[in-house]
Amino acid sequence: MEYENYYEAALDLIKESTEELEGRMSLNKEKLEILDDVCTAVENLLQILECKNLDMSVNETTGTFALEVVCDEIIVQTRTDREFFELISIADTFKFSKIDDDSIRISFNIDNMWE
Amino acid sequence: MNEDLDRFEGMTEDEIEELNDSLLDEIGKRITEYELRTAIVNPAKIKQLEFVHEILSILLEGQDVKIAKKVFKPFKSMGSVSVEGAEIKIRYPDIFMKIASFADNIEVYPLVKEAVRMTFTFHGVTKPIE
């Protein structure tokens, strides 16, 4: 999916999910405050990565909000490519998974966005 | 990246192929020359590699992943620690960042089987005697 403004799109999804989760979980405002930084860090990462797709998801069971980057592969030069490390230093957890023979998904998770 | 592509501008496919072949030949020659040189093991680098292997084993405990280390492969100056699994989840990014700083680069790519591989590559596992 293409987003003109990743942060705005993330805010929209969070707003929508907060309404759906009403009565079960409530939005963690402290976590919401780091969203802008995480989105900026994702945009910075995209400058060094040939990204195929960008997406975001909500796990309504755990209350985790994930920003997802789909690409062929990721190669990080540990001494120079600060963008990747900048992003993982803000995210609570991150994970790599296979989509198909040519693509991987990197999910940067903000845990307990809803508690 | 664009600068790399600019080099091929105006070249025919045969010329590009020829250029690629000559580059590969040159790289192969340099690697062979390097491999033939007498080298000594760099214990600090090997310790770092083993440390990364150990910490990854702890970080990924409970996950269905395979962790492997290679020393002096694919060349005697190189080593690596790799993790394979359908999903590799990193719970403590701060610790990951610390161990990542020991490696020269980290690559993550899909495998033909239903898995991804994350590799920490180490250069300078051996040093040639000048």
gemmi code that builds the backbone of each chain (N, CA, C; Angstrom):
import gemmi

chains = {
    "A": [
        ("MET", (0.847, -1.197, 0.000), (0.000, 0.000, 0.000), (0.885, 1.251, 0.000)),
        ("GLU", (0.432, 2.291, -0.685), (1.225, 3.517, -0.685), (0.573, 4.550, 0.226)),
        ("TYR", (1.398, 5.192, 1.015), (0.890, 6.219, 1.915), (1.569, 7.537, 1.581)),
        ("GLU", (0.754, 8.576, 1.442), (1.366, 9.883, 1.198), (1.988, 10.395, 2.480)),
        ("ASN", (1.262, 10.181, 3.568), (1.792, 10.579, 4.869), (1.633, 9.387, 5.810)),
        ("TYR", (2.757, 8.745, 6.065), (2.737, 7.502, 6.833), (2.200, 7.734, 8.257)),
        ("TYR", (2.623, 8.832, 8.851), (2.198, 9.142, 10.223), (0.686, 9.358, 10.295)),
        ("GLU", (0.160, 10.132, 9.343), (-1.290, 10.396, 9.324), (-2.066, 9.095, 9.132)),
        ("ALA", (-1.566, 8.252, 8.234), (-2.239, 6.968, 7.977), (-2.216, 6.089, 9.230)),
        ("ALA", (-1.077, 6.109, 9.932), (-0.965, 5.327, 11.168), (-1.938, 5.851, 12.225)),
        ("LEU", (-2.035, 7.169, 12.311), (-2.969, 7.782, 13.276), (-4.416, 7.394, 12.970)),
        ("ASP", (-4.756, 7.374, 11.676), (-6.111, 6.990, 11.270), (-6.426, 5.559, 11.693)),
        ("LEU", (-5.453, 4.662, 11.451), (-5.667, 3.255, 11.810), (-5.784, 3.106, 13.333)),
        ("ILE", (-4.980, 3.853, 14.064), (-5.015, 3.779, 15.524), (-6.367, 4.288, 16.047)),
        ("LYS", (-6.844, 5.363, 15.442), (-8.136, 5.934, 15.846), (-9.259, 4.918, 15.602)),
        ("GLU", (-9.221, 4.331, 14.423), (-10.227, 3.324, 14.050), (-10.174, 2.123, 14.996)),
        ("SER", (-8.963, 1.654, 15.290), (-8.807, 0.486, 16.167), (-9.209, 0.815, 17.596)),
        ("THR", (-8.940, 2.043, 18.028), (-9.303, 2.449, 19.397), (-10.822, 2.382, 19.560)),
        ("GLU", (-11.531, 2.791, 18.515), (-13.000, 2.724, 18.560), (-13.473, 1.268, 18.609)),
        ("GLU", (-12.824, 0.428, 17.798), (-13.211, -0.995, 17.771), (-12.906, -1.696, 19.089)),
        ("LEU", (-11.832, -1.260, 19.750), (-11.413, -1.927, 20.991), (-12.080, -1.344, 22.246)),
        ("GLU", (-12.896, -0.352, 22.046), (-13.541, 0.327, 23.191), (-14.261, -0.678, 24.101)),
        ("GLY", (-14.017, -0.537, 25.391), (-14.636, -1.453, 26.348), (-13.745, -2.632, 26.677)),
        ("ARG", (-12.809, -2.951, 25.789), (-11.879, -4.075, 26.025), (-10.492, -3.565, 26.366)),
        ("MET", (-10.048, -2.589, 25.603), (-8.707, -2.034, 25.805), (-8.747, -0.533, 25.567)),
        ("SER", (-7.817, 0.173, 26.233), (-7.781, 1.610, 25.960), (-6.405, 2.023, 25.439)),
        ("LEU", (-6.403, 3.118, 24.703), (-5.180, 3.584, 24.044), (-4.159, 4.048, 25.085)),
        ("ASN", (-2.912, 3.615, 24.893), (-1.817, 4.000, 25.769), (-1.184, 5.278, 25.196)),
        ("LYS", (-1.467, 6.408, 25.841), (-1.025, 7.696, 25.257), (0.493, 7.857, 25.243)),
        ("GLU", (1.152, 7.214, 26.195), (2.624, 7.289, 26.202), (3.203, 6.651, 24.941)),
        ("LYS", (2.594, 5.530, 24.557), (3.053, 4.837, 23.352), (2.707, 5.635, 22.099)),
        ("LEU", (1.562, 6.298, 22.150), (1.143, 7.092, 20.996), (2.142, 8.226, 20.721)),
        ("GLU", (2.763, 8.706, 21.801), (3.725, 9.809, 21.649), (4.958, 9.430, 20.826)),
        ("ILE", (5.301, 8.129, 20.827), (6.514, 7.749, 20.068), (6.203, 7.443, 18.597)),
        ("LEU", (4.906, 7.421, 18.273), (4.512, 7.051, 16.908), (5.160, 7.935, 15.834)),
        ("ASP", (5.177, 9.249, 16.083), (5.746, 10.185, 15.110), (7.224, 9.836, 14.840)),
        ("ASP", (7.959, 9.569, 15.933), (9.387, 9.226, 15.790), (9.566, 7.923, 15.017)),
        ("VAL", (8.700, 6.953, 15.315), (8.815, 5.653, 14.634), (8.532, 5.820, 13.136)),
        ("CYS", (7.492, 6.586, 12.815), (7.149, 6.795, 11.399), (8.272, 7.532, 10.668)),
        ("THR", (8.861, 8.532, 11.327), (9.989, 9.247, 10.712), (11.156, 8.286, 10.480)),
        ("ALA", (11.404, 7.424, 11.475), (12.509, 6.458, 11.342), (12.238, 5.464, 10.213)),
        ("VAL", (10.972, 5.090, 10.030), (10.631, 4.190, 8.914), (10.921, 4.909, 7.591)),
        ("GLU", (10.495, 6.164, 7.500), (10.741, 6.924, 6.264), (12.244, 7.045, 5.981)),
        ("ASN", (13.035, 7.241, 7.035), (14.495, 7.326, 6.866), (15.067, 5.989, 6.373)),
        ("LEU", (14.518, 4.900, 6.932), (14.992, 3.572, 6.528), (14.709, 3.324, 5.049)),
        ("LEU", (13.576, 3.834, 4.587), (13.191, 3.618, 3.188), (14.158, 4.288, 2.217)),
        ("GLN", (14.928, 5.248, 2.723), (15.911, 5.895, 1.852), (17.085, 4.981, 1.521)),
        ("ILE", (17.326, 3.979, 2.389), (18.460, 3.076, 2.105), (17.981, 1.694, 1.664)),
        ("LEU", (16.676, 1.515, 1.628), (16.110, 0.203, 1.356), (15.239, 0.264, 0.107)),
        ("GLU", (15.355, -0.758, -0.754), (14.439, -0.801, -1.900), (13.168, -1.486, -1.435)),
        ("CYS", (12.244, -0.674, -0.990), (11.022, -1.195, -0.379), (9.987, -1.530, -1.457)),
        ("LYS", (9.355, -2.697, -1.318), (8.316, -3.097, -2.276), (6.944, -2.638, -1.805)),
        ("ASN", (6.785, -2.639, -0.511), (5.474, -2.315, 0.043), (5.637, -1.864, 1.495)),
        ("LEU", (4.693, -1.046, 1.890), (4.709, -0.521, 3.252), (3.313, -0.762, 3.813)),
        ("ASP", (3.242, -1.275, 5.003), (1.915, -1.525, 5.556), (1.939, -1.346, 7.067)),
        ("MET", (0.790, -1.499, 7.679), (0.707, -1.404, 9.135), (-0.410, -2.320, 9.588)),
        ("SER", (-0.289, -2.830, 10.804), (-1.324, -3.745, 11.279), (-1.519, -3.603, 12.781)),
        ("VAL", (-2.659, -4.104, 13.230), (-2.994, -4.060, 14.657), (-3.300, -5.478, 15.117)),
        ("ASN", (-2.684, -5.888, 16.215), (-3.042, -7.172, 16.817), (-3.983, -6.860, 17.972)),
        ("GLU", (-5.255, -7.148, 17.761), (-6.262, -6.761, 18.765), (-6.208, -7.638, 20.010)),
        ("THR", (-5.504, -8.740, 19.960), (-5.387, -9.593, 21.149), (-4.305, -9.060, 22.084)),
        ("THR", (-3.166, -8.698, 21.470), (-2.041, -8.263, 22.317), (-1.970, -6.737, 22.455)),
        ("GLY", (-2.691, -6.017, 21.615), (-2.637, -4.558, 21.654), (-1.374, -4.002, 21.016)),
        ("THR", (-0.813, -4.776, 20.081), (0.427, -4.347, 19.414), (0.116, -3.651, 18.084)),
        ("PHE", (0.817, -2.561, 17.846), (0.709, -1.855, 16.573), (2.007, -2.107, 15.823)),
        ("ALA", (1.897, -2.549, 14.565), (3.111, -2.879, 13.801), (3.205, -2.088, 12.505)),
        ("LEU", (4.389, -1.568, 12.254), (4.692, -0.915, 10.982), (5.500, -1.933, 10.180)),
        ("GLU", (5.057, -2.228, 8.970), (5.661, -3.332, 8.223), (6.270, -2.872, 6.897)),
        ("VAL", (7.480, -3.321, 6.685), (8.191, -2.985, 5.459), (8.430, -4.288, 4.697)),
        ("VAL", (8.064, -4.310, 3.418), (8.307, -5.494, 2.590), (9.413, -5.163, 1.588)),
        ("CYS", (10.436, -6.025, 1.540), (11.552, -5.791, 0.612), (12.163, -7.122, 0.198)),
        ("ASP", (13.051, -7.083, -0.810), (13.719, -8.316, -1.272), (14.594, -8.885, -0.162)),
        ("GLU", (15.362, -8.001, 0.425), (16.329, -8.381, 1.459), (16.764, -7.095, 2.147)),
        ("ILE", (17.446, -7.259, 3.257), (18.013, -6.066, 3.893), (19.480, -6.352, 4.195)),
        ("ILE", (20.318, -5.421, 3.804), (21.749, -5.533, 4.113), (22.121, -4.271, 4.883)),
        ("VAL", (22.555, -4.460, 6.115), (22.887, -3.317, 6.963), (24.384, -3.311, 7.236)),
        ("GLN", (25.049, -2.243, 6.833), (26.466, -2.066, 7.186), (26.457, -1.484, 8.606)),
        ("THR", (26.956, -2.261, 9.543), (26.751, -1.882, 10.948), (27.452, -0.576, 11.354)),
        ("ARG", (28.503, -0.212, 10.600), (29.220, 1.014, 10.985), (28.695, 2.270, 10.293)),
        ("THR", (27.907, 2.087, 9.258), (27.458, 3.280, 8.529), (25.943, 3.438, 8.407)),
        ("ASP", (25.225, 2.334, 8.293), (23.776, 2.438, 8.079), (23.047, 2.637, 9.406)),
        ("ARG", (22.955, 3.883, 9.820), (22.361, 4.169, 11.133), (20.839, 4.067, 11.107)),
        ("GLU", (20.252, 4.157, 9.915), (18.788, 4.240, 9.811), (18.085, 3.031, 10.437)),
        ("PHE", (18.633, 1.849, 10.174), (18.007, 0.644, 10.711), (18.086, 0.626, 12.239)),
        ("PHE", (19.245, 0.979, 12.772), (19.439, 0.944, 14.217), (18.631, 2.033, 14.927)),
        ("GLU", (18.483, 3.158, 14.243), (17.675, 4.252, 14.792), (16.233, 3.757, 15.001)),
        ("LEU", (15.750, 3.020, 14.012), (14.375, 2.519, 14.081), (14.218, 1.447, 15.158)),
        ("ILE", (15.126, 0.490, 15.217), (14.947, -0.575, 16.209), (15.178, -0.066, 17.630)),
        ("SER", (15.877, 1.069, 17.743), (16.081, 1.604, 19.099), (14.784, 2.217, 19.651)),
        ("ILE", (13.852, 2.558, 18.771), (12.578, 3.128, 19.223), (11.517, 2.029, 19.368)),
        ("ALA", (11.558, 1.047, 18.469), (10.540, -0.012, 18.506), (10.745, -0.897, 19.744)),
        ("ASP", (9.652, -1.507, 20.212), (9.769, -2.405, 21.371), (10.346, -3.753, 20.957)),
        ("THR", (9.859, -4.244, 19.832), (10.366, -5.506, 19.288), (10.332, -5.387, 17.761)),
        ("PHE", (11.029, -6.291, 17.092), (10.899, -6.329, 15.633), (11.070, -7.761, 15.181)),
        ("LYS", (10.533, -8.061, 14.014), (10.678, -9.437, 13.530), (10.796, -9.501, 12.011)),
        ("PHE", (11.443, -10.582, 11.562), (11.616, -10.842, 10.141), (10.825, -12.093, 9.799)),
        ("SER", (10.139, -12.064, 8.648), (9.451, -13.274, 8.202), (9.447, -13.302, 6.680)),
        ("LYS", (9.230, -14.504, 6.150), (9.240, -14.657, 4.681), (7.836, -14.428, 4.136)),
        ("ILE", (7.750, -13.741, 3.009), (6.460, -13.584, 2.330), (6.414, -14.560, 1.150)),
        ("ASP", (7.439, -14.487, 0.293), (7.567, -15.446, -0.814), (9.058, -15.598, -1.112)),
        ("ASP", (9.386, -16.297, -2.198), (10.804, -16.565, -2.482), (11.632, -15.314, -2.730)),
        ("ASP", (10.964, -14.205, -2.986), (11.700, -12.975, -3.294), (11.494, -11.856, -2.279)),
        ("SER", (10.732, -12.120, -1.240), (10.431, -11.011, -0.326), (10.405, -11.422, 1.146)),
        ("ILE", (10.819, -10.459, 1.956), (10.694, -10.636, 3.404), (9.867, -9.474, 3.968)),
        ("ARG", (9.299, -9.721, 5.142), (8.580, -8.656, 5.827), (9.350, -8.327, 7.112)),
        ("ILE", (9.560, -7.039, 7.336), (10.169, -6.612, 8.605), (9.083, -5.858, 9.349)),
        ("SER", (8.737, -6.359, 10.522), (7.699, -5.699, 11.325), (8.349, -5.004, 12.510)),
        ("PHE", (8.084, -3.735, 12.635), (8.582, -2.967, 13.778), (7.385, -2.754, 14.703)),
        ("ASN", (7.458, -3.333, 15.871), (6.277, -3.371, 16.740), (6.316, -2.353, 17.874)),
        ("ILE", (5.176, -1.734, 18.081), (5.009, -0.933, 19.301), (4.055, -1.752, 20.169)),
        ("ASP", (4.625, -2.388, 21.203), (3.818, -3.239, 22.075), (2.973, -2.387, 23.025)),
        ("ASN", (1.865, -2.969, 23.469), (0.964, -2.307, 24.436), (0.495, -0.919, 23.979)),
        ("MET", (0.247, -0.777, 22.713), (-0.347, 0.474, 22.232), (-1.758, 0.598, 22.821)),
        ("TRP", (-2.369, -0.571, 23.036), (-3.647, -0.628, 23.755), (-3.459, -1.575, 24.937)),
        ("GLU", (-4.004, -1.171, 26.078), (-3.840, -2.022, 27.281), (-5.208, -2.325, 27.884)),
    ],
    "B": [
        ("MET", (23.889, 3.614, -5.922), (23.225, 2.668, -6.812), (23.096, 3.252, -8.227)),
        ("ASN", (22.602, 4.502, -8.347), (22.430, 5.109, -9.651), (23.761, 5.289, -10.366)),
        ("GLU", (24.812, 5.609, -9.571), (26.136, 5.764, -10.170), (26.598, 4.449, -10.778)),
        ("ASP", (26.279, 3.335, -10.090), (26.639, 2.016, -10.606), (25.948, 1.769, -11.937)),
        ("LEU", (24.656, 2.137, -11.994), (23.898, 1.907, -13.223), (24.393, 2.806, -14.353)),
        ("ASP", (24.825, 4.027, -13.999), (25.322, 4.965, -15.007), (26.501, 4.386, -15.788)),
        ("ARG", (27.279, 3.537, -15.118), (28.459, 2.938, -15.766), (28.053, 2.113, -16.983)),
        ("PHE", (26.841, 1.570, -16.944), (26.388, 0.699, -18.028), (25.700, 1.460, -19.162)),
        ("GLU", (25.508, 2.756, -18.973), (24.783, 3.532, -19.978), (25.510, 3.522, -21.322)),
        ("GLY", (24.759, 3.268, -22.381), (25.345, 3.276, -23.716), (26.084, 2.001, -24.080)),
        ("MET", (26.108, 1.015, -23.179), (26.826, -0.233, -23.460), (25.856, -1.281, -23.979)),
        ("THR", (26.341, -2.149, -24.848), (25.492, -3.242, -25.334), (25.465, -4.333, -24.256)),
        ("GLU", (24.531, -5.271, -24.396), (24.436, -6.366, -23.420), (25.726, -7.178, -23.376)),
        ("ASP", (26.319, -7.404, -24.563), (27.573, -8.171, -24.622), (28.693, -7.445, -23.888)),
        ("GLU", (28.728, -6.113, -24.080), (29.783, -5.324, -23.402), (29.597, -5.364, -21.887)),
        ("ILE", (28.333, -5.289, -21.450), (28.063, -5.345, -19.999), (28.489, -6.701, -19.447)),
        ("GLU", (28.162, -7.759, -20.212), (28.529, -9.112, -19.778), (30.041, -9.266, -19.688)),
        ("GLU", (30.711, -8.707, -20.684), (32.175, -8.767, -20.716), (32.789, -8.033, -19.519)),
        ("LEU", (32.210, -6.856, -19.236), (32.687, -6.071, -18.105), (32.472, -6.835, -16.792)),
        ("ASN", (31.283, -7.437, -16.651), (30.986, -8.217, -15.443), (31.959, -9.384, -15.293)),
        ("ASP", (32.229, -10.072, -16.416), (33.162, -11.202, -16.368), (34.547, -10.753, -15.933)),
        ("SER", (34.984, -9.615, -16.485), (36.327, -9.163, -16.129), (36.393, -8.737, -14.658)),
        ("LEU", (35.292, -8.158, -14.172), (35.252, -7.790, -12.748), (35.329, -9.035, -11.872)),
        ("LEU", (34.546, -10.052, -12.253), (34.549, -11.305, -11.482), (35.926, -11.954, -11.507)),
        ("ASP", (36.570, -11.938, -12.669), (37.922, -12.502, -12.778), (38.883, -11.779, -11.839)),
        ("GLU", (38.766, -10.449, -11.821), (39.657, -9.633, -10.999), (39.426, -9.928, -9.503)),
        ("ILE", (38.144, -10.002, -9.131), (37.825, -10.307, -7.723), (38.367, -11.684, -7.356)),
        ("GLY", (38.143, -12.652, -8.262), (38.619, -14.014, -8.012), (40.127, -14.052, -7.839)),
        ("LYS", (40.841, -13.284, -8.686), (42.299, -13.245, -8.624), (42.770, -12.675, -7.276)),
        ("ARG", (42.123, -11.590, -6.887), (42.522, -10.951, -5.616), (42.261, -11.866, -4.425)),
        ("ILE", (41.103, -12.558, -4.459), (40.787, -13.474, -3.351), (41.812, -14.597, -3.294)),
        ("THR", (42.155, -15.167, -4.458), (43.142, -16.253, -4.496), (44.479, -15.763, -3.938)),
        ("GLU", (44.885, -14.572, -4.356), (46.156, -14.013, -3.865), (46.116, -13.861, -2.343)),
        ("TYR", (44.961, -13.354, -1.864), (44.819, -13.126, -0.423), (44.842, -14.454, 0.335)),
        ("GLU", (44.158, -15.444, -0.220), (44.077, -16.744, 0.445), (45.440, -17.418, 0.545)),
        ("LEU", (46.313, -17.104, -0.417), (47.642, -17.733, -0.428), (48.614, -17.068, 0.551)),
        ("ARG", (48.253, -15.876, 0.999), (49.157, -15.172, 1.917), (49.102, -15.817, 3.301)),
        ("THR", (50.230, -15.778, 3.992), (50.256, -16.313, 5.347), (49.508, -15.338, 6.263)),
        ("ALA", (48.647, -15.898, 7.098), (47.841, -15.034, 7.967), (47.820, -15.579, 9.388)),
        ("ILE", (47.578, -14.684, 10.311), (47.436, -15.137, 11.701), (46.010, -14.889, 12.156)),
        ("VAL", (45.571, -15.750, 13.068), (44.207, -15.650, 13.575), (44.071, -14.407, 14.450)),
        ("ASN", (42.924, -13.760, 14.336), (42.631, -12.583, 15.158), (41.714, -13.034, 16.309)),
        ("PRO", (42.294, -13.342, 17.470), (41.489, -13.927, 18.555), (40.344, -13.018, 19.016)),
        ("ALA", (40.569, -11.706, 18.985), (39.522, -10.773, 19.446), (38.283, -10.893, 18.559)),
        ("LYS", (38.520, -11.024, 17.259), (37.399, -11.125, 16.313), (36.643, -12.440, 16.512)),
        ("ILE", (37.404, -13.498, 16.760), (36.752, -14.803, 16.962), (35.937, -14.789, 18.253)),
        ("LYS", (36.471, -14.117, 19.279), (35.730, -14.010, 20.545), (34.423, -13.255, 20.316)),
        ("GLN", (34.497, -12.200, 19.519), (33.287, -11.408, 19.220), (32.252, -12.267, 18.506)),
        ("LEU", (32.722, -13.054, 17.548), (31.815, -13.928, 16.790), (31.146, -14.936, 17.731)),
        ("GLU", (31.942, -15.520, 18.611), (31.385, -16.507, 19.546), (30.419, -15.851, 20.527)),
        ("PHE", (30.739, -14.627, 20.906), (29.866, -13.880, 21.819), (28.510, -13.611, 21.154)),
        ("VAL", (28.557, -13.192, 19.892), (27.317, -12.925, 19.148), (26.489, -14.207, 19.052)),
        ("HIS", (27.157, -15.330, 18.791), (26.466, -16.623, 18.692), (25.779, -16.959, 20.020)),
        ("GLU", (26.508, -16.747, 21.099), (25.982, -17.079, 22.423), (24.789, -16.185, 22.797)),
        ("ILE", (24.943, -14.898, 22.552), (23.858, -13.964, 22.909), (22.620, -14.204, 22.052)),
        ("LEU", (22.837, -14.490, 20.764), (21.675, -14.780, 19.899), (20.948, -16.032, 20.393)),
        ("SER", (21.711, -17.019, 20.870), (21.086, -18.238, 21.400), (20.189, -17.901, 22.582)),
        ("ILE", (20.627, -16.948, 23.398), (19.819, -16.551, 24.565), (18.632, -15.691, 24.116)),
        ("LEU", (18.916, -14.722, 23.248), (17.858, -13.809, 22.774), (16.714, -14.547, 22.082)),
        ("LEU", (17.058, -15.618, 21.372), (16.055, -16.308, 20.546), (15.566, -17.603, 21.199)),
        ("GLU", (15.884, -17.775, 22.461), (15.479, -18.989, 23.180), (13.958, -19.161, 23.106)),
        ("GLY", (13.531, -20.379, 22.824), (12.091, -20.658, 22.758), (11.513, -20.481, 21.367)),
        ("GLN", (12.288, -19.886, 20.469), (11.804, -19.722, 19.101), (12.294, -20.892, 18.240)),
        ("ASP", (11.489, -21.245, 17.243), (11.831, -22.361, 16.380), (12.818, -21.891, 15.303)),
        ("VAL", (14.058, -21.699, 15.722), (15.095, -21.211, 14.804), (16.363, -22.052, 14.950)),
        ("LYS", (17.163, -22.057, 13.900), (18.455, -22.749, 13.943), (19.542, -21.683, 13.924)),
        ("ILE", (20.480, -21.795, 14.857), (21.573, -20.822, 14.913), (22.887, -21.560, 14.610)),
        ("ALA", (23.660, -21.004, 13.692), (24.914, -21.670, 13.316), (26.028, -20.650, 13.192)),
        ("LYS", (27.247, -21.104, 13.475), (28.388, -20.206, 13.268), (29.392, -20.858, 12.324)),
        ("LYS", (30.053, -20.026, 11.556), (31.092, -20.511, 10.646), (32.315, -19.633, 10.841)),
        ("VAL", (33.461, -20.277, 10.955), (34.711, -19.513, 11.091), (35.615, -19.905, 9.925)),
        ("PHE", (36.329, -18.933, 9.374), (37.241, -19.103, 8.226), (36.479, -19.503, 6.948)),
        ("LYS", (35.204, -19.189, 6.876), (34.394, -19.498, 5.694), (33.571, -18.276, 5.307)),
        ("PRO", (33.337, -18.001, 4.048), (33.796, -18.733, 2.857), (35.280, -18.497, 2.545)),
        ("PHE", (35.902, -17.510, 3.192), (37.337, -17.286, 3.029), (37.972, -17.278, 4.406)),
        ("LYS", (39.282, -17.459, 4.446), (39.906, -17.609, 5.765), (39.828, -16.340, 6.617)),
        ("SER", (39.579, -15.213, 5.976), (39.494, -13.964, 6.751), (38.069, -13.679, 7.245)),
        ("MET", (37.140, -14.579, 6.926), (35.734, -14.306, 7.247), (35.108, -15.328, 8.183)),
        ("GLY", (34.036, -14.889, 8.832), (33.246, -15.780, 9.671), (31.824, -15.256, 9.709)),
        ("SER", (30.918, -16.066, 10.208), (29.531, -15.592, 10.274), (28.733, -16.336, 11.323)),
        ("VAL", (27.667, -15.687, 11.754), (26.686, -16.338, 12.619), (25.359, -16.168, 11.896)),
        ("SER", (24.651, -17.267, 11.691), (23.374, -17.123, 10.996), (22.229, -17.769, 11.751)),
        ("VAL", (21.067, -17.210, 11.532), (19.845, -17.694, 12.177), (18.835, -17.976, 11.071)),
        ("GLU", (18.213, -19.139, 11.122), (17.179, -19.483, 10.146), (15.893, -19.835, 10.865)),
        ("GLY", (14.792, -19.351, 10.349), (13.503, -19.691, 10.947), (12.379, -19.084, 10.127)),
        ("ALA", (11.179, -19.606, 10.307), (10.024, -19.063, 9.589), (9.804, -17.617, 10.024)),
        ("GLU", (10.133, -17.374, 11.274), (9.984, -16.026, 11.832), (11.119, -15.819, 12.835)),
        ("ILE", (11.752, -14.683, 12.766), (12.815, -14.372, 13.743), (12.376, -13.110, 14.473)),
        ("LYS", (12.071, -13.283, 15.738), (11.572, -12.130, 16.499), (12.623, -11.671, 17.509)),
        ("ILE", (12.923, -10.383, 17.476), (13.921, -9.836, 18.397), (13.191, -9.065, 19.495)),
        ("ARG", (13.297, -9.580, 20.717), (12.561, -8.970, 21.835), (13.323, -7.842, 22.530)),
        ("TYR", (14.624, -7.877, 22.449), (15.411, -6.839, 23.135), (16.295, -6.103, 22.112)),
        ("PRO", (15.708, -5.139, 21.393), (16.476, -4.443, 20.352), (17.768, -3.803, 20.855)),
        ("ASP", (17.788, -3.360, 22.128), (18.998, -2.720, 22.657), (20.162, -3.710, 22.714)),
        ("ILE", (19.870, -4.948, 23.102), (20.927, -5.972, 23.150), (21.333, -6.340, 21.724)),
        ("PHE", (20.342, -6.434, 20.853), (20.623, -6.736, 19.441), (21.576, -5.696, 18.860)),
        ("MET", (21.337, -4.425, 19.175), (22.181, -3.352, 18.656), (23.621, -3.503, 19.127)),
        ("LYS", (23.758, -3.911, 20.410), (25.120, -4.055, 20.947), (25.872, -5.170, 20.231)),
        ("ILE", (25.212, -6.323, 20.041), (25.934, -7.427, 19.390), (26.132, -7.148, 17.904)),
        ("ALA", (25.186, -6.412, 17.304), (25.307, -6.092, 15.872), (26.565, -5.272, 15.618)),
        ("SER", (26.954, -4.463, 16.595), (28.108, -3.587, 16.390), (29.424, -4.374, 16.255)),
        ("PHE", (29.427, -5.631, 16.677), (30.641, -6.452, 16.519), (30.797, -6.946, 15.080)),
        ("ALA", (29.654, -7.109, 14.394), (29.702, -7.635, 13.022), (29.956, -6.492, 12.045)),
        ("ASP", (30.390, -6.853, 10.841), (30.596, -5.828, 9.812), (29.301, -5.515, 9.081)),
        ("ASN", (28.527, -6.556, 8.835), (27.210, -6.300, 8.264), (26.222, -7.386, 8.665)),
        ("ILE", (24.957, -7.057, 8.489), (23.878, -8.002, 8.783), (23.011, -8.075, 7.533)),
        ("GLU", (22.709, -9.289, 7.141), (21.829, -9.468, 5.975), (20.646, -10.318, 6.385)),
        ("VAL", (19.488, -9.996, 5.860), (18.312, -10.850, 6.064), (17.680, -11.061, 4.702)),
        ("TYR", (17.437, -12.307, 4.348), (16.868, -12.612, 3.028), (16.029, -13.883, 3.102)),
        ("PRO", (15.113, -14.050, 2.105), (14.268, -15.253, 2.135), (15.013, -16.478, 1.609)),
        ("LEU", (14.674, -17.648, 2.134), (15.224, -18.900, 1.622), (14.142, -19.587, 0.791)),
        ("VAL", (14.540, -20.569, -0.008), (13.541, -21.273, -0.826), (12.557, -21.997, 0.089)),
        ("LYS", (13.079, -22.627, 1.163), (12.162, -23.242, 2.128), (11.442, -22.120, 2.883)),
        ("GLU", (10.442, -22.456, 3.626), (9.622, -21.426, 4.277), (10.349, -20.779, 5.448)),
        ("ALA", (11.388, -20.061, 5.137), (12.180, -19.458, 6.213), (12.934, -18.227, 5.724)),
        ("VAL", (13.395, -17.465, 6.680), (14.309, -16.366, 6.367), (15.642, -16.674, 7.049)),
        ("ARG", (16.692, -16.111, 6.509), (18.002, -16.270, 7.142), (18.557, -14.890, 7.471)),
        ("MET", (19.029, -14.768, 8.709), (19.686, -13.525, 9.129), (21.154, -13.879, 9.380)),
        ("THR", (22.041, -13.186, 8.704), (23.473, -13.499, 8.841), (24.261, -12.295, 9.333)),
        ("PHE", (25.053, -12.523, 10.366), (25.996, -11.510, 10.861), (27.354, -11.886, 10.259)),
        ("THR", (27.916, -11.012, 9.454), (29.196, -11.318, 8.809), (30.352, -10.595, 9.501)),
        ("PHE", (31.435, -11.339, 9.686), (32.627, -10.783, 10.330), (33.805, -10.841, 9.353)),
        ("HIS", (34.446, -9.721, 9.148), (35.679, -9.702, 8.353), (36.854, -9.546, 9.315)),
        ("GLY", (38.026, -9.924, 8.852), (39.215, -9.753, 9.704), (39.368, -10.833, 10.753)),
        ("VAL", (38.809, -12.025, 10.480), (38.968, -13.149, 11.410), (40.429, -13.615, 11.411)),
        ("THR", (41.069, -13.441, 10.265), (42.526, -13.624, 10.216), (43.125, -12.355, 9.613)),
        ("LYS", (44.384, -12.132, 9.943), (45.068, -10.962, 9.377), (46.317, -11.436, 8.641)),
        ("PRO", (46.529, -10.985, 7.407), (47.739, -11.415, 6.704), (48.991, -10.820, 7.355)),
        ("ILE", (50.063, -11.592, 7.355), (51.328, -11.073, 7.878), (51.951, -10.216, 6.784)),
        ("GLU", (52.198, -8.976, 7.110), (52.739, -8.042, 6.078), (54.228, -8.298, 5.862)),
    ],
}
model = gemmi.Model(1)
for chain_id, residues in chains.items():
    chain = gemmi.Chain(chain_id)
    for i, (resn, *xyz) in enumerate(residues, 1):
        res = gemmi.Residue()
        res.name, res.seqid = resn, gemmi.SeqId(i, " ")
        for name, pos in zip(("N", "CA", "C"), xyz):
            atom = gemmi.Atom()
            atom.name, atom.element = name, gemmi.Element(name[0])
            atom.pos, atom.b_iso = gemmi.Position(*pos), 0.0
            res.add_atom(atom)
        chain.add_residue(res)
    model.add_chain(chain)
structure = gemmi.Structure()
structure.add_model(model)
structure.setup_entities()
